[in-house]
Amino acid sequence: MYRIGDLVHGGRESRVSQNARCDEGTPVSVNAGSDGGPPCGHNRCVRIAITGVNLPGRVFCNPDGSTIENVHVGLQMRRDPAHLVRADEREARWEVDVEVVRKDALLDFRGPAVQGKRGERFLYLTWGDVSSDGEFEMFRRAKLMLDRVAPDLIGPATKTGRLAAKVDLTGNDGGPRCARVDPPAIVWSVPEA
């Protein structure tokens, strides 16, 4: 469990990237690269902006009939939820830097928010109940699959240093979206500079 005081960000937009670093340990700046993309050693860092829409609300009814009364969602950084947003907000926003690595003609992704094994990397959005004493108890997670981003988006994203994901956060059951998130529930794009 996690204390909510350490996890909640004061505004609607949470910037996880403030503390995220590439594997080399150098802070990432969006405009640092000569071609517009931020450098990350011989690799490229891409700032991913995730916008969650259609949040399911703060109350969720479990299949057994019990209710969860104070639902929040956050981006998972390593093993911990970060920058929680109440599930009754109009939208949720997170930004995180991800290193794009080319090895053996294949793409891979690295960073503190990147989960999964090579070839199956993803970002977790983690859903949890926040108790009256500020403890966060996870009950669902949604996977934003990085290996399913269209290859024709990765090139431009590494040049601009920006990639966007718009995610419908309400699942088919009316509750928090969980498991692997596929289109049309997620739309990846490269924002214009």
PyMOL commands that set and color helices and strands:
alter all, ss='L'
color gray80, all
select helices_A, chain A and resi 4-6+16-18+146-148+151-160
alter helices_A, ss='H'
color red, helices_A
select strands_A, chain A and resi 2-3+13-15+39-40+43-53+60-61+67-68+71-77+80-86+91-103+106-110+114-115+122-130+135-145+162-168+179-180+186-189
alter strands_A, ss='S'
color yellow, strands_A
deselect
rebuild
show_as cartoon
